Amino acid sequence: MDELAVGRIGAPHGVDGRLRVVSFSGETEHILRIKTASLRMGGRSMSVRITGSWPNGESVLIKVDGYDSPEAARALTGWEIWVPRGQAAPCARDEYYYADLAGCSLVDGDRILGVVAGVSEGGNGALLEVEMPSGPSVYVPFRKEFIGTVDVKARRIELLAPWILE
């Protein structure tokens, strides 16, 4: 199943086991509609039923079935919420999920320089982890000074500054 991470569970809120959720997209409407989800952290995964959700400023509060106190709910702090792609926040035109960048070729004109293995968050923003054919992976800042056109359908990402790979 094609799933995406939509948020991270934070600290318990209140006395009934509600949990604060920070949305990865910044949007919260899609999180308010989730009824079942996969929670993942490290190599662990579990399926949960969400019995309630409430807007809470820029975040959302959720109630997970079986976690009825702050002490019990605290066990879920730090877990990511994963849902089928259709339940994630919709992308606008020329938007994409970081997960969609994995497997794209990093190109300079018609020359393939490497393949994106994933995206990591760095101190100044996102970094593309690029697997190079000639050796170890390198990280390329995912910033307009270095990255041009991103064409997820064609699986191509234009590198404007190939010298960064040297």
C-alpha positions, -999 to +999 in steps of 0.1 A: +000+000+000+013+035-008+014+053+025+027+087+036+037+101+069+014+130+077+025+140+112+043+133+144+027+126+178+037+150+206+030+152+243-002+142+259-028+170+264-053+170+292-063+141+314-081+117+290-051+106+269-055+131+241-023+137+221-010+167+202-001+160+166+021+183+145+013+180+108+042+176+084+025+195+057+013+223+080-023+215+070-046+198+095-079+191+079-068+157+066-056+147+101-090+155+116-106+129+092-083+100+100-101+070+117-074+044+114-036+048+109-003+031+111+021+044+138+058+040+131+090+047+149+123+032+141+117-003+129+084-007+149+049-003+135+014-007+149-021-001+137-044+021+157-080+034+157-084+071+163-116+077+182-116+115+182-098+145+168-100+182+175-084+213+160-059+229+184-043+260+170-017+250+144-018+214+156-045+187+161-054+167+192-063+130+187-076+103+209-062+068+202-083+038+213-069+021+244-047+050+255-070+066+281-047+085+304-017+109+300+006+082+313-006+056+288-007+081+259+029+092+266+041+059+251+030+072+217+050+104+219+074+106+189+056+081+167+048+091+131+013+088+118+011+070+084-020+068+062-028+058+026-018+085+001-055+093-005-059+104+031-029+127+031-031+164+024-037+170-013-009+185-033-014+217-053-001+221-088+037+218-088+038+204-053+049+169-043+058+148-013+094+143-004+086+105-007+079+112-044+115+124-049+131+091-040+141+072-072+142+104-093+174+109-114+195+140-106+204+154-140+226+180-157+210+184-191+207+149-205+234+135-182+223+114-152+245+123-122+229+101-096+196+089-081+178+104-051+177+078-023+158+100+001+153+134+017+167+145+051+161+176+071+193+196+077+200+228+096+191+250+067+164+229+051+160+197+032+189+177+017+186+153-012+206+121-005+220+112-039+234+078-047+264+083-070+273+057-095+310+062-088+310+059-050+293+069-018+262+090-014+263+128-013+239+153+000+226+182-021+208+211-006+172+212-019+173+249-025+165+271-056+202+280-059+211+243-066+178+227-078+159+237-110+130+219-124+115+190-105+095+167-127+082+138-105+062+122-134+094+120-156+114+111-124+139+139-131+154+166-109+175+193-125+208+201-108+217+238-115+251+236-098+269+203-108+301+215-091+284+209-058+290+171-063+328+176-065 
